[in-house]
Amino acid sequence: MTNPFTTDDIKVNVGDLIYYELKVYNPNSYALVDVVATEIFEELLSFIEIISIDTGTLTTESGNLTWTIPIIPANTEY
């Protein structure tokens, strides 16, 4: 299966579903603790649902997505 995600510009129409992928990576030789990643969606987008996360908690409020991760081990990507 090919990866459905892209970093290229795409053309969408009103009502189209866009699947969004947020990744975090710790390139360090030590763990990171209490990591908070935030994404602010464009005003024209509406957030529908969280499909899955590997760890931590994901919340949405006022168009902002906040992913709180208790620990990211060294050289690990979520």
Residue pairs with C-beta under 8 A, 6 or more apart in sequence:
4 19
5 19
5 21
10 18
12 18
17 48
18 45
19 51
20 39
22 37
22 39
22 65
22 67
23 77
23 78
24 35
24 37
24 67
24 69
24 72
24 77
24 78
25 72
25 76
25 77
25 78
26 32
26 35
26 72
26 73
26 74
26 75
26 76
26 77
27 75
28 74
28 75
29 74
29 75
30 74
31 71
31 72
31 73
31 74
32 71
32 72
33 70
33 71
34 68
34 69
34 70
35 56
35 68
35 69
35 71
35 72
36 66
36 67
36 68
36 69
37 66
37 67
37 69
38 64
38 65
38 66
38 67
39 64
39 65
39 67
40 63
40 64
40 65
41 47
41 63
41 64
41 65
43 63
45 63
47 60
47 63
47 65
50 58
50 60
53 67
53 78
54 78
55 69
55 70
55 78
56 67
56 68
56 69
56 70
56 78
57 67
57 68
58 65
58 66
58 67
58 68
59 65
59 66
59 68
60 66
69 78
72 78
